[in-house]
């Protein structure tokens, strides 16, 4: 779990660097990198949500007795979703700030 949180933190730090225009390679633009990273983050959060759903269903149906594992997975899914939501909020806020700028 700790490893996954570090991985998500690194992804978000990379996302922040790309958004700031600090990381680009010769072939891709910062926008391309940002889009790819955003798509990967969405897919990862979706996978975590689905995994939590499967574990809860297994506990409910009696196929598994790992209640603690299901709770931990649910918390992981909740934290990853909250993190994604905060990134979205920051992106919307940045967009609104750019739209308020006068040319």
KEMIKE-892442 format. One record per atom (N, C-alpha, C): residue number from 1; x, y, z; atom name; residue in one letter. Coordinates in Angstrom, 1 decimal, always signed. Layout:
<gukes>
+-----+--------+--------+--------+-------+---------+
: num :   east :  north :     up : atomo : residuo :
+-----+--------+--------+--------+-------+---------+
: NUM :      X :      Y :      Z :    CA :       a :
...
+-----+--------+--------+--------+-------+---------+
</gukes>
This chain:
<gukes>
+-----+--------+--------+--------+-------+---------+
: num :   east :  north :     up : atomo : residuo :
+-----+--------+--------+--------+-------+---------+
:   1 :   +0.8 :   -1.2 :   +0.0 :     N :       x :
:   1 :   +0.0 :   +0.0 :   +0.0 :    CA :       x :
:   1 :   +0.9 :   +1.2 :   +0.0 :     C :       x :
:   2 :   +1.9 :   +1.2 :   +0.8 :     N :       x :
:   2 :   +2.8 :   +2.4 :   +0.9 :    CA :       x :
:   2 :   +3.5 :   +2.6 :   -0.5 :     C :       x :
:   3 :   +3.9 :   +1.5 :   -1.1 :     N :       x :
:   3 :   +4.5 :   +1.6 :   -2.4 :    CA :       x :
:   3 :   +3.5 :   +2.3 :   -3.5 :     C :       x :
:   4 :   +2.3 :   +1.9 :   -3.4 :     N :       x :
:   4 :   +1.3 :   +2.5 :   -4.3 :    CA :       x :
:   4 :   +1.1 :   +4.0 :   -4.1 :     C :       x :
:   5 :   +1.1 :   +4.3 :   -2.8 :     N :       x :
:   5 :   +0.9 :   +5.8 :   -2.5 :    CA :       x :
:   5 :   +2.1 :   +6.6 :   -3.0 :     C :       x :
:   6 :   +3.3 :   +6.0 :   -2.8 :     N :       x :
:   6 :   +4.5 :   +6.7 :   -3.3 :    CA :       x :
:   6 :   +4.5 :   +6.8 :   -4.8 :     C :       x :
:   7 :   +4.0 :   +5.8 :   -5.5 :     N :       x :
:   7 :   +3.9 :   +5.8 :   -6.9 :    CA :       x :
:   7 :   +2.9 :   +6.9 :   -7.4 :     C :       x :
:   8 :   +1.8 :   +7.0 :   -6.7 :     N :       x :
:   8 :   +0.8 :   +8.0 :   -7.0 :    CA :       x :
:   8 :   +1.4 :   +9.4 :   -6.7 :     C :       x :
:   9 :   +2.1 :   +9.5 :   -5.7 :     N :       x :
:   9 :   +2.7 :  +10.8 :   -5.3 :    CA :       x :
:   9 :   +3.7 :  +11.2 :   -6.4 :     C :       x :
:  10 :   +4.5 :  +10.3 :   -6.9 :     N :       x :
:  10 :   +5.5 :  +10.5 :   -8.0 :    CA :       x :
:  10 :   +4.7 :  +10.9 :   -9.2 :     C :       x :
:  11 :   +3.6 :  +10.2 :   -9.5 :     N :       x :
:  11 :   +2.8 :  +10.6 :  -10.7 :    CA :       x :
:  11 :   +2.3 :  +12.0 :  -10.6 :     C :       x :
:  12 :   +1.8 :  +12.3 :   -9.4 :     N :       x :
:  12 :   +1.3 :  +13.7 :   -9.3 :    CA :       x :
:  12 :   +2.4 :  +14.8 :   -9.4 :     C :       x :
:  13 :   +3.6 :  +14.4 :   -8.8 :     N :       x :
:  13 :   +4.7 :  +15.4 :   -8.9 :    CA :       x :
:  13 :   +5.1 :  +15.6 :  -10.4 :     C :       x :
:  14 :   +5.1 :  +14.4 :  -11.1 :     N :       x :
:  14 :   +5.5 :  +14.5 :  -12.5 :    CA :       x :
:  14 :   +4.4 :  +15.3 :  -13.3 :     C :       x :
:  15 :   +3.1 :  +15.1 :  -12.9 :     N :       x :
:  15 :   +2.0 :  +15.9 :  -13.5 :    CA :       x :
:  15 :   +2.2 :  +17.4 :  -13.3 :     C :       x :
:  16 :   +2.6 :  +17.7 :  -12.0 :     N :       x :
:  16 :   +2.8 :  +19.1 :  -11.7 :    CA :       x :
:  16 :   +4.0 :  +19.7 :  -12.5 :     C :       x :
:  17 :   +5.0 :  +18.9 :  -12.7 :     N :       x :
:  17 :   +6.2 :  +19.4 :  -13.5 :    CA :       x :
:  17 :   +5.8 :  +19.6 :  -15.0 :     C :       x :
:  18 :   +5.0 :  +18.6 :  -15.5 :     N :       x :
:  18 :   +4.6 :  +18.7 :  -16.9 :    CA :       x :
:  18 :   +3.7 :  +20.0 :  -17.1 :     C :       x :
:  19 :   +2.8 :  +20.2 :  -16.1 :     N :       x :
:  19 :   +1.9 :  +21.3 :  -16.2 :    CA :       x :
:  19 :   +2.6 :  +22.6 :  -16.1 :     C :       x :
:  20 :   +3.8 :  +22.6 :  -15.4 :     N :       x :
:  20 :   +4.6 :  +23.8 :  -15.3 :    CA :       x :
:  20 :   +5.5 :  +24.0 :  -16.5 :     C :       x :
:  21 :   +5.5 :  +23.0 :  -17.4 :     N :       x :
:  21 :   +6.3 :  +23.1 :  -18.6 :    CA :       x :
:  21 :   +7.8 :  +22.7 :  -18.4 :     C :       x :
:  22 :   +8.1 :  +22.1 :  -17.3 :     N :       x :
:  22 :   +9.5 :  +21.8 :  -16.9 :    CA :       x :
:  22 :  +10.0 :  +20.6 :  -17.6 :     C :       x :
:  23 :   +9.1 :  +19.6 :  -18.0 :     N :       x :
:  23 :   +9.6 :  +18.4 :  -18.6 :    CA :       x :
:  23 :   +9.0 :  +18.2 :  -19.9 :     C :       x :
:  24 :   +9.9 :  +18.2 :  -20.9 :     N :       x :
:  24 :   +9.4 :  +17.9 :  -22.3 :    CA :       x :
:  24 :  +10.6 :  +17.1 :  -22.9 :     C :       x :
:  25 :  +10.3 :  +16.2 :  -23.8 :     N :       x :
:  25 :  +11.4 :  +15.6 :  -24.6 :    CA :       x :
:  25 :  +11.3 :  +16.2 :  -26.0 :     C :       x :
:  26 :  +12.2 :  +15.8 :  -26.8 :     N :       x :
:  26 :  +12.2 :  +16.4 :  -28.2 :    CA :       x :
:  26 :  +11.0 :  +16.1 :  -29.0 :     C :       x :
:  27 :  +10.3 :  +15.0 :  -28.8 :     N :       x :
:  27 :   +9.2 :  +14.7 :  -29.7 :    CA :       x :
:  27 :   +7.8 :  +15.1 :  -29.2 :     C :       x :
:  28 :   +7.7 :  +15.1 :  -27.9 :     N :       x :
:  28 :   +6.4 :  +15.3 :  -27.3 :    CA :       x :
:  28 :   +6.3 :  +16.7 :  -26.7 :     C :       x :
:  29 :   +5.2 :  +17.3 :  -26.7 :     N :       x :
:  29 :   +5.0 :  +18.6 :  -26.1 :    CA :       x :
:  29 :   +4.5 :  +18.3 :  -24.6 :     C :       x :
:  30 :   +4.6 :  +19.3 :  -23.8 :     N :       x :
:  30 :   +4.1 :  +19.2 :  -22.4 :    CA :       x :
:  30 :   +2.6 :  +18.8 :  -22.4 :     C :       x :
:  31 :   +1.9 :  +19.3 :  -23.4 :     N :       x :
:  31 :   +0.4 :  +19.0 :  -23.4 :    CA :       x :
:  31 :   +0.2 :  +17.5 :  -23.6 :     C :       x :
:  32 :   +1.0 :  +16.9 :  -24.5 :     N :       x :
:  32 :   +0.9 :  +15.5 :  -24.8 :    CA :       x :
:  32 :   +1.2 :  +14.7 :  -23.6 :     C :       x :
:  33 :   +2.3 :  +15.1 :  -22.9 :     N :       x :
:  33 :   +2.7 :  +14.4 :  -21.7 :    CA :       x :
:  33 :   +1.6 :  +14.5 :  -20.6 :     C :       x :
:  34 :   +1.1 :  +15.7 :  -20.5 :     N :       x :
:  34 :   +0.0 :  +15.9 :  -19.5 :    CA :       x :
:  34 :   -1.2 :  +15.0 :  -19.8 :     C :       x :
:  35 :   -1.6 :  +15.0 :  -21.0 :     N :       x :
:  35 :   -2.7 :  +14.2 :  -21.4 :    CA :       x :
:  35 :   -2.5 :  +12.7 :  -21.2 :     C :       x :
:  36 :   -1.3 :  +12.2 :  -21.5 :     N :       x :
:  36 :   -1.0 :  +10.8 :  -21.3 :    CA :       x :
:  36 :   -1.0 :  +10.5 :  -19.8 :     C :       x :
:  37 :   -0.4 :  +11.4 :  -19.0 :     N :       x :
:  37 :   -0.3 :  +11.1 :  -17.6 :    CA :       x :
:  37 :   -1.7 :  +11.2 :  -16.9 :     C :       x :
:  38 :   -2.5 :  +12.1 :  -17.4 :     N :       x :
:  38 :   -3.9 :  +12.2 :  -16.9 :    CA :       x :
:  38 :   -4.7 :  +10.9 :  -17.3 :     C :       x :
:  39 :   -4.5 :  +10.4 :  -18.5 :     N :       x :
:  39 :   -5.2 :   +9.2 :  -18.9 :    CA :       x :
:  39 :   -4.7 :   +8.0 :  -18.0 :     C :       x :
:  40 :   -3.4 :   +7.9 :  -17.8 :     N :       x :
:  40 :   -2.9 :   +6.8 :  -17.0 :    CA :       x :
:  40 :   -3.4 :   +6.9 :  -15.5 :     C :       x :
:  41 :   -3.5 :   +8.1 :  -15.0 :     N :       x :
:  41 :   -4.0 :   +8.3 :  -13.6 :    CA :       x :
:  41 :   -5.5 :   +7.9 :  -13.5 :     C :       x :
:  42 :   -6.3 :   +8.3 :  -14.5 :     N :       x :
:  42 :   -7.7 :   +7.9 :  -14.5 :    CA :       x :
:  42 :   -7.8 :   +6.4 :  -14.6 :     C :       x :
:  43 :   -7.0 :   +5.7 :  -15.4 :     N :       x :
:  43 :   -7.1 :   +4.3 :  -15.6 :    CA :       x :
:  43 :   -6.7 :   +3.6 :  -14.3 :     C :       x :
:  44 :   -5.6 :   +4.2 :  -13.6 :     N :       x :
:  44 :   -5.2 :   +3.6 :  -12.4 :    CA :       x :
:  44 :   -6.2 :   +3.7 :  -11.3 :     C :       x :
:  45 :   -6.8 :   +4.9 :  -11.2 :     N :       x :
:  45 :   -7.9 :   +5.0 :  -10.2 :    CA :       x :
:  45 :   -9.1 :   +4.1 :  -10.5 :     C :       x :
:  46 :   -9.4 :   +4.0 :  -11.7 :     N :       x :
:  46 :  -10.5 :   +3.1 :  -12.1 :    CA :       x :
:  46 :  -10.2 :   +1.6 :  -11.7 :     C :       x :
:  47 :   -9.0 :   +1.2 :  -12.0 :     N :       x :
:  47 :   -8.6 :   -0.2 :  -11.6 :    CA :       x :
:  47 :   -8.6 :   -0.4 :  -10.1 :     C :       x :
:  48 :   -8.2 :   +0.6 :   -9.3 :     N :       x :
:  48 :   -8.2 :   +0.5 :   -7.9 :    CA :       x :
:  48 :   -9.7 :   +0.4 :   -7.4 :     C :       x :
:  49 :  -10.6 :   +1.2 :   -8.0 :     N :       x :
:  49 :  -12.0 :   +1.2 :   -7.6 :    CA :       x :
:  49 :  -12.6 :   -0.2 :   -7.9 :     C :       x :
:  50 :  -12.2 :   -0.7 :   -9.1 :     N :       x :
:  50 :  -12.8 :   -2.1 :   -9.5 :    CA :       x :
:  50 :  -12.3 :   -3.2 :   -8.6 :     C :       x :
:  51 :  -11.0 :   -3.1 :   -8.2 :     N :       x :
:  51 :  -10.4 :   -4.1 :   -7.3 :    CA :       x :
:  51 :  -11.1 :   -4.0 :   -5.9 :     C :       x :
:  52 :  -11.4 :   -2.8 :   -5.4 :     N :       x :
:  52 :  -12.1 :   -2.7 :   -4.2 :    CA :       x :
:  52 :  -13.5 :   -3.3 :   -4.3 :     C :       x :
:  53 :  -14.1 :   -3.0 :   -5.4 :     N :       x :
:  53 :  -15.5 :   -3.5 :   -5.6 :    CA :       x :
:  53 :  -15.5 :   -5.1 :   -5.6 :     C :       x :
:  54 :  -14.5 :   -5.7 :   -6.3 :     N :       x :
:  54 :  -14.4 :   -7.1 :   -6.3 :    CA :       x :
:  54 :  -14.2 :   -7.7 :   -4.9 :     C :       x :
:  55 :  -13.3 :   -7.1 :   -4.2 :     N :       x :
:  55 :  -13.0 :   -7.6 :   -2.8 :    CA :       x :
:  55 :  -14.2 :   -7.5 :   -1.9 :     C :       x :
:  56 :  -14.9 :   -6.4 :   -2.0 :     N :       x :
:  56 :  -16.1 :   -6.2 :   -1.2 :    CA :       x :
:  56 :  -17.2 :   -7.3 :   -1.5 :     C :       x :
:  57 :  -17.4 :   -7.5 :   -2.8 :     N :       x :
:  57 :  -18.3 :   -8.5 :   -3.3 :    CA :       x :
:  57 :  -17.9 :   -9.9 :   -2.8 :     C :       x :
:  58 :  -16.6 :  -10.2 :   -2.8 :     N :       x :
:  58 :  -16.2 :  -11.5 :   -2.4 :    CA :       x :
:  58 :  -16.5 :  -11.7 :   -0.9 :     C :       x :
:  59 :  -16.3 :  -10.6 :   -0.1 :     N :       x :
:  59 :  -16.5 :  -10.7 :   +1.3 :    CA :       x :
:  59 :  -18.0 :  -10.9 :   +1.6 :     C :       x :
:  60 :  -18.8 :  -10.1 :   +0.8 :     N :       x :
:  60 :  -20.3 :  -10.2 :   +1.0 :    CA :       x :
:  60 :  -20.9 :  -11.5 :   +0.6 :     C :       x :
:  61 :  -20.3 :  -12.1 :   -0.4 :     N :       x :
:  61 :  -20.8 :  -13.4 :   -0.9 :    CA :       x :
:  61 :  -20.3 :  -14.6 :   -0.1 :     C :       x :
:  62 :  -19.3 :  -14.3 :   +0.8 :     N :       x :
:  62 :  -18.7 :  -15.4 :   +1.6 :    CA :       x :
:  62 :  -17.6 :  -16.1 :   +0.9 :     C :       x :
:  63 :  -17.1 :  -15.7 :   -0.3 :     N :       x :
:  63 :  -16.0 :  -16.3 :   -0.9 :    CA :       x :
:  63 :  -14.7 :  -16.0 :   -0.3 :     C :       x :
:  64 :  -14.7 :  -14.9 :   +0.5 :     N :       x :
:  64 :  -13.4 :  -14.5 :   +1.1 :    CA :       x :
:  64 :  -13.8 :  -14.1 :   +2.6 :     C :       x :
:  65 :  -12.8 :  -14.3 :   +3.5 :     N :       x :
:  65 :  -13.0 :  -13.8 :   +4.9 :    CA :       x :
:  65 :  -12.0 :  -12.7 :   +5.2 :     C :       x :
:  66 :  -11.4 :  -12.2 :   +4.2 :     N :       x :
:  66 :  -10.4 :  -11.1 :   +4.4 :    CA :       x :
:  66 :  -11.1 :   -9.7 :   +4.5 :     C :       x :
:  67 :  -11.7 :   -9.5 :   +5.6 :     N :       x :
:  67 :  -12.4 :   -8.2 :   +5.8 :    CA :       x :
:  67 :  -11.5 :   -7.1 :   +5.8 :     C :       x :
:  68 :  -10.4 :   -7.3 :   +6.5 :     N :       x :
:  68 :   -9.3 :   -6.3 :   +6.7 :    CA :       x :
:  68 :   -8.8 :   -5.9 :   +5.3 :     C :       x :
:  69 :   -8.5 :   -6.8 :   +4.5 :     N :       x :
:  69 :   -8.0 :   -6.6 :   +3.2 :    CA :       x :
:  69 :   -9.0 :   -5.8 :   +2.3 :     C :       x :
:  70 :  -10.2 :   -6.1 :   +2.5 :     N :       x :
:  70 :  -11.3 :   -5.3 :   +1.7 :    CA :       x :
:  70 :  -11.4 :   -3.9 :   +2.2 :     C :       x :
:  71 :  -11.3 :   -3.7 :   +3.5 :     N :       x :
:  71 :  -11.3 :   -2.4 :   +4.1 :    CA :       x :
:  71 :  -10.1 :   -1.5 :   +3.7 :     C :       x :
:  72 :   -8.9 :   -2.2 :   +3.7 :     N :       x :
:  72 :   -7.7 :   -1.5 :   +3.2 :    CA :       x :
:  72 :   -7.8 :   -1.1 :   +1.8 :     C :       x :
:  73 :   -8.3 :   -2.0 :   +1.0 :     N :       x :
:  73 :   -8.5 :   -1.7 :   -0.5 :    CA :       x :
:  73 :   -9.5 :   -0.6 :   -0.7 :     C :       x :
:  74 :  -10.6 :   -0.6 :   +0.1 :     N :       x :
:  74 :  -11.6 :   +0.5 :   +0.0 :    CA :       x :
:  74 :  -11.0 :   +1.8 :   +0.4 :     C :       x :
:  75 :  -10.2 :   +1.9 :   +1.4 :     N :       x :
:  75 :   -9.5 :   +3.1 :   +1.8 :    CA :       x :
:  75 :   -8.6 :   +3.6 :   +0.7 :     C :       x :
:  76 :   -7.9 :   +2.7 :   +0.1 :     N :       x :
:  76 :   -6.9 :   +3.0 :   -0.9 :    CA :       x :
:  76 :   -7.7 :   +3.6 :   -2.1 :     C :       x :
:  77 :   -8.8 :   +3.0 :   -2.4 :     N :       x :
:  77 :   -9.7 :   +3.5 :   -3.5 :    CA :       x :
:  77 :  -10.2 :   +4.9 :   -3.2 :     C :       x :
:  78 :  -10.6 :   +5.1 :   -2.0 :     N :       x :
:  78 :  -11.1 :   +6.4 :   -1.5 :    CA :       x :
:  78 :  -10.1 :   +7.4 :   -1.6 :     C :       x :
:  79 :   -8.9 :   +7.1 :   -1.1 :     N :       x :
:  79 :   -7.8 :   +8.1 :   -1.1 :    CA :       x :
:  79 :   -7.4 :   +8.4 :   -2.6 :     C :       x :
:  80 :   -7.3 :   +7.4 :   -3.4 :     N :       x :
:  80 :   -6.9 :   +7.7 :   -4.8 :    CA :       x :
:  80 :   -7.9 :   +8.5 :   -5.5 :     C :       x :
:  81 :   -9.2 :   +8.3 :   -5.2 :     N :       x :
:  81 :  -10.3 :   +9.1 :   -5.8 :    CA :       x :
:  81 :  -10.2 :  +10.5 :   -5.3 :     C :       x :
:  82 :  -10.0 :  +10.7 :   -4.0 :     N :       x :
:  82 :   -9.9 :  +12.1 :   -3.5 :    CA :       x :
:  82 :   -8.8 :  +12.8 :   -4.1 :     C :       x :
:  83 :   -7.6 :  +12.1 :   -4.3 :     N :       x :
:  83 :   -6.5 :  +12.8 :   -4.9 :    CA :       x :
:  83 :   -6.8 :  +13.2 :   -6.3 :     C :       x :
:  84 :   -7.4 :  +12.3 :   -7.0 :     N :       x :
:  84 :   -7.8 :  +12.6 :   -8.4 :    CA :       x :
:  84 :   -8.8 :  +13.8 :   -8.4 :     C :       x :
:  85 :   -9.7 :  +13.8 :   -7.5 :     N :       x :
:  85 :  -10.6 :  +14.9 :   -7.4 :    CA :       x :
:  85 :  -10.0 :  +16.3 :   -7.1 :     C :       x :
:  86 :   -9.0 :  +16.2 :   -6.3 :     N :       x :
:  86 :   -8.2 :  +17.5 :   -5.9 :    CA :       x :
:  86 :   -7.4 :  +18.0 :   -7.1 :     C :       x :
:  87 :   -6.8 :  +17.0 :   -7.9 :     N :       x :
:  87 :   -6.1 :  +17.4 :   -9.1 :    CA :       x :
:  87 :   -7.1 :  +18.0 :  -10.1 :     C :       x :
:  88 :   -8.2 :  +17.5 :  -10.2 :     N :       x :
:  88 :   -9.2 :  +18.0 :  -11.1 :    CA :       x :
:  88 :   -9.6 :  +19.4 :  -10.7 :     C :       x :
:  89 :   -9.8 :  +19.6 :   -9.4 :     N :       x :
:  89 :  -10.2 :  +20.9 :   -8.9 :    CA :       x :
:  89 :   -9.1 :  +22.0 :   -9.1 :     C :       x :
:  90 :   -7.8 :  +21.6 :   -9.0 :     N :       x :
:  90 :   -6.7 :  +22.5 :   -9.2 :    CA :       x :
:  90 :   -6.7 :  +22.8 :  -10.7 :     C :       x :
:  91 :   -6.9 :  +21.8 :  -11.6 :     N :       x :
:  91 :   -6.9 :  +22.1 :  -13.0 :    CA :       x :
:  91 :   -8.0 :  +23.0 :  -13.4 :     C :       x :
:  92 :   -9.2 :  +22.9 :  -12.9 :     N :       x :
:  92 :  -10.3 :  +23.8 :  -13.2 :    CA :       x :
:  92 :  -10.0 :  +25.2 :  -12.7 :     C :       x :
:  93 :   -9.4 :  +25.2 :  -11.5 :     N :       x :
:  93 :   -9.1 :  +26.5 :  -10.9 :    CA :       x :
:  93 :   -8.0 :  +27.2 :  -11.8 :     C :       x :
:  94 :   -7.0 :  +26.5 :  -12.3 :     N :       x :
:  94 :   -6.0 :  +27.1 :  -13.1 :    CA :       x :
:  94 :   -6.6 :  +27.5 :  -14.5 :     C :       x :
:  95 :   -7.5 :  +26.7 :  -15.0 :     N :       x :
:  95 :   -8.2 :  +27.1 :  -16.2 :    CA :       x :
:  95 :   -9.0 :  +28.4 :  -16.0 :     C :       x :
:  96 :   -9.7 :  +28.5 :  -14.9 :     N :       x :
:  96 :  -10.5 :  +29.7 :  -14.7 :    CA :       x :
:  96 :   -9.6 :  +30.9 :  -14.5 :     C :       x :
:  97 :   -8.5 :  +30.7 :  -13.9 :     N :       x :
:  97 :   -7.5 :  +31.8 :  -13.7 :    CA :       x :
:  97 :   -7.0 :  +32.3 :  -15.1 :     C :       x :
:  98 :   -6.7 :  +31.3 :  -15.9 :     N :       x :
:  98 :   -6.2 :  +31.7 :  -17.3 :    CA :       x :
:  98 :   -7.3 :  +32.4 :  -18.1 :     C :       x :
:  99 :   -8.5 :  +32.0 :  -17.9 :     N :       x :
:  99 :   -9.6 :  +32.6 :  -18.6 :    CA :       x :
:  99 :   -9.9 :  +34.1 :  -18.2 :     C :       x :
: 100 :   -9.5 :  +34.4 :  -16.9 :     N :       x :
: 100 :   -9.7 :  +35.7 :  -16.4 :    CA :       x :
: 100 :   -8.6 :  +36.7 :  -16.8 :     C :       x :
: 101 :   -7.5 :  +36.1 :  -17.3 :     N :       x :
: 101 :   -6.4 :  +37.0 :  -17.8 :    CA :       x :
: 101 :   -6.8 :  +37.8 :  -19.0 :     C :       x :
: 102 :   -6.3 :  +39.0 :  -19.0 :     N :       x :
: 102 :   -6.6 :  +39.9 :  -20.2 :    CA :       x :
: 102 :   -5.4 :  +39.9 :  -21.1 :     C :       x :
: 103 :   -5.7 :  +39.9 :  -22.4 :     N :       x :
: 103 :   -4.7 :  +39.8 :  -23.4 :    CA :       x :
: 103 :   -4.1 :  +41.2 :  -23.7 :     C :       x :
+-----+--------+--------+--------+-------+---------+
</gukes>
